[in-house]
């Protein structure tokens, strides 16, 4: 009996303990937090300070019926303040909201162009150091002000930050150039010769409303933004970095116009140092081609057309790669990570290369070898106006 | 005279050693911050370097099959000097326990519960450990197999889940850093996680297996633990690349990156669960060893009355051991390996040599 009473006593003591003593200090309920989904950093007139913008998702809005046409701008709250550091800004903003700012679900960090020119490196530290910031948060540079971009809403995804992550997810199926996470950025900053790249988001006027789009890449050096890549240069970058999964090659020549779909891309990049101490990068790209669209090419046989198309396709890819490479030489910024290739392949010579990298980069040669194999022509073989083969 | 009459089987012992090593996966940043992409080479080096120490421990186990470290010291060095040696070891065990519980406290504080006072976390945790320790070694080691298998499962499954982010390139350039770095790294890893298995010298009299078999199980356990650690280091390097050197908890960051089409993501809590589980195990062993060495030094009849008070001392010690995490990291990668090296290799080695000179085990066996 005594033992049974003892056991009963223990149970009575233990069960309340599990209710009382579990996670009482750190509890965060959904109704006590403000979920931050986007962070923007803009320059201010004051040299030292930044304008810090937070986007907070409104939780209760989702109950309203979409038919009522809820004001899309209201689906998120924008907070802004000026401060010297990121954490002091968050602390200031905490006083403006009724709930705890919850950073774990932050989707994107956007730097305004002006701030990007001044430099972004000092502000990365906070995103690494704080436990509630995650390394897979995407980083962007805004053409213009970050604030305008965060204020803008998208048609299908009302808030900017959830929209942009979906947008990047969608583009990732074709090319991964537009997805730069904090981790990737830090990795690029750590590499001694690499110039970091960050995708640019831009607002474009579109029938009274502004539409958001990804356009090109921003190139940084130690100080800040030094240049940006346009659409074609970005394609070249994507080829060289092996970030294409599948893409279209547009061929526009005298005989006609065609779109080729390239997939199953095999890639090989080999750094070399030849006898004269010259640095050479040889790039090899092999891909499978499917003809997706043909206009023109009147009175040519299928064989002739496909031969021309493959030949032109190689030229197009080569041109894109060379444009990008020339741009990088023009900026003297090694955003193609060639230096790192030499570092990895030739660790012994690296010390010497590293010290003269700025001069040596101008001398780097890029040789490309592109091979395209036609595997399919789509549902039809001949085009409507092509010559019948006998 | 044995205070704790619990028995451990060979398999249990093997998994105990493995589990003990796996729990060090938290500490990889001590050497990954120094050796960067070559950490996996250093792990293998450290593994090889600690094999001689392993042979020393198993030799002591063989020649004194039913005596624990404190008793061995008494026999080898005589009652007075032996006690001095034992007290030095006691300090070592106690420091290890407090360091580990401090690591756990820091981990919980940094990752999940930022506002909860450390004393609450550590107090509750120690209470659980004390409960296990009071019930003796059999209870402490019973879950080793279960814990080891869960830890291995988590390591393997997360390696698969991060496979899409791994880059072989991240291991290059290989062996391109100053030679001292490899020596330092190998030294750290051979003393901090691997050398700590010397605490089993306090437990081996409870083994149910033949003295000759002990080396086998000990080595197997060591290999399982070492391989798990190696897998973790390789996975982290492949995923994090050159950023591995800046993180205080590389495995945690790696798991945070897992994201399979935004459906399966944010599973770093798996790491937290497995780590707290493994740390519970490691701290139990260290705690038990500390309690037992006190009991043997003072020739007590029972160790149960000591458990709670030693637990309180360990917690208090863990609060005052380092003023800040920077000092902790510095000492872990610079001074601690040398201190531990003395306890883990030099002192046991001296024990063997003195025992050899005095031809002790045979004489003692004849007397009993």
HADDOCK unambig.tbl for C-alpha pairs under 7 A between the chains (distance, minus, plus):
assign (segid A and resid 25 and name CA) (segid B and resid 115 and name CA) 5.87 0.50 0.50
assign (segid A and resid 25 and name CA) (segid B and resid 116 and name CA) 5.14 0.50 0.50
assign (segid A and resid 26 and name CA) (segid B and resid 113 and name CA) 5.69 0.50 0.50
assign (segid A and resid 26 and name CA) (segid B and resid 114 and name CA) 6.86 0.50 0.50
assign (segid A and resid 26 and name CA) (segid B and resid 115 and name CA) 5.81 0.50 0.50
assign (segid A and resid 26 and name CA) (segid B and resid 116 and name CA) 6.37 0.50 0.50
assign (segid A and resid 131 and name CA) (segid B and resid 110 and name CA) 6.80 0.50 0.50
assign (segid A and resid 131 and name CA) (segid B and resid 111 and name CA) 6.54 0.50 0.50
assign (segid A and resid 135 and name CA) (segid B and resid 257 and name CA) 6.86 0.50 0.50
assign (segid A and resid 136 and name CA) (segid B and resid 257 and name CA) 6.11 0.50 0.50
assign (segid A and resid 186 and name CA) (segid B and resid 243 and name CA) 6.90 0.50 0.50
assign (segid A and resid 187 and name CA) (segid B and resid 242 and name CA) 6.08 0.50 0.50
assign (segid A and resid 187 and name CA) (segid B and resid 243 and name CA) 5.57 0.50 0.50
assign (segid A and resid 343 and name CA) (segid B and resid 173 and name CA) 6.74 0.50 0.50
assign (segid A and resid 344 and name CA) (segid B and resid 172 and name CA) 5.05 0.50 0.50
assign (segid A and resid 344 and name CA) (segid B and resid 173 and name CA) 4.34 0.50 0.50
assign (segid A and resid 345 and name CA) (segid B and resid 173 and name CA) 6.72 0.50 0.50
assign (segid A and resid 347 and name CA) (segid B and resid 173 and name CA) 6.14 0.50 0.50
assign (segid A and resid 347 and name CA) (segid B and resid 176 and name CA) 6.31 0.50 0.50
